């Protein structure tokens, strides 16, 4: 019996129009002029390894581990020959070292067997490698191959849904929504910027009064309307954050109109201390 056809992915329309999304992103870019991957790499191979290691870890922690790792395993052929127990020790400090060790050796073996030892520069090839999904593939394509790609991680999901420039919990849907309205030349910048914005400002407990798009954001508008306590619960913030959120709601209410110069001033204030905290 023929299998029923797979239902097409429904891509809902976000609350903001394409023009509004581009306008909002132009503002979000300003406080994060340093937006780029925080991982140190010299080749697609190194970036792919670093990106796999960065799951549930920090870029800083990965950067501490990779110089010795790349000296020991300079390419996919060397990594494919690694002994799992030895590799686990080498990457232990990045967390989830058993799964990561397995993924790294599996990835390297597939690269050697199927792609002649070279990291492929195509989405459809990259996602066939163990441990590599669309997010990782987009990071590698955009940063190491200069091929437009928009990686959607938990920060991008949270920030875009809150602002209203995307709608949905599926990273693939959000990627499609953002790619439909942002020019390909800005896909990488859009992803890198939203990730930094999510780490520095639009955290799980958001610092709305410091945000360059507070006037244009659906979440902040809701905070102003309903008060922070209810909204924090809706967004799944921990209960103890509800009180803080109520304070934030008050502060957001007090933020008046932000002109261009005010946004720039805010950007300066926000970028430096927050950057120090998250790097
Ligand atoms: S206004 Fe608040 S919720 Fe909206 S993007 Fe900025 S920090 Fe996030």
Boltz pocket constraint, residues with backbone or C-beta under 6 A from the ligand:
constraints:
  - pocket:
      binder: B
      contacts: [[A, 159], [A, 162], [A, 163], [A, 201], [A, 202], [A, 203], [A, 206], [A, 207], [A, 208], [A, 209], [A, 211], [A, 212], [A, 213], [A, 214], [A, 215], [A, 217], [A, 218], [A, 219], [A, 220]]
      max_distance: 6.0
